[in-house]
Amino acid sequence: MALRDAPKTSVQLDTVELIARGLFPLEQRLNDEPWMGRRPCTPDMMPIIGAAPKHDDLWFAFGHAHHGLTLGAITGRLIAELVTGEPPSSICNPSGPTDSERDASTRSGSPARANSRTLLGESQKSQP
């Protein structure tokens, strides 16, 4: 991990690229210089998944703490289920993007908003 203002370096990518080229017949890079930048996370490292609190028909699904590729499929399915009003196929706590909703571990009512704490195993960690 580098400091926030550290200069960018492609050392890690260059190393992985050599390994990948040994395993797969890859073509030339699409870009001469790969994208590198900050990837901010939420303070609790949990994604924000749920209905936007101030805008109708706007849903959030971001902040996967560098696990977006891994969690992308289940997040897409969960958002689709929530948008269409279907019961979530994954266990999730009914909370959402606001601080008060993210801090609540449970809330009565229908799961109009979903929090991925359970998707990431938080519920198992918090049980005695």
Secondary structure, 3 states (H helix, E strand, C coil): CCCCCCCCCCHHHHHHHHHHHHHCCCCCCCCCCCCCCCCCCCCCCCCEEEECCCCCCCEEEECCCCCHHHHHHHHHHHHHHHHHCCCCCCCCECCCCCHHHHHCCCCCCCCCCCECCCCCCHHHHHCC
